[in-house]
Amino acid sequence: MSKGRLDAVERAVKEFGHAPEDWERLAPAVAALSLQQIMDSTGYAISHASRIKTGKSRPHPRHWAALASAVDPGAALLAATSS
């Protein structure tokens, strides 16, 4: 990934109140979700939801909180760094 792309990803992560390591903490739980749950939480098509589920792609940080809620509606998977 190019330096410019990495900078853009880092800005987006911070813009939505997350730390870069939040996705690494959330990803295993998201992998356990159904494709339909990922699609419902993000609005992504099945092909992109499949790439997220298998770890081949990372969703935009704006979707991380919705995915965390799909994993466990009462949990605060991202609460440690989100405010």
HELIX and SHEET records of a PDB file:
HELIX    1   1 LYS A    3  GLU A   15  1                                  13    
HELIX    2   2 ASP A   22  ALA A   31  1                                  10    
HELIX    3   3 LEU A   35  THR A   42  1                                   8    
HELIX    4   4 ILE A   46  LYS A   53  1                                   8    
HELIX    5   5 PRO A   61  HIS A   63  5                                   3    
HELIX    6   6 TRP A   64  VAL A   71  1                                   8    
END                                                                             
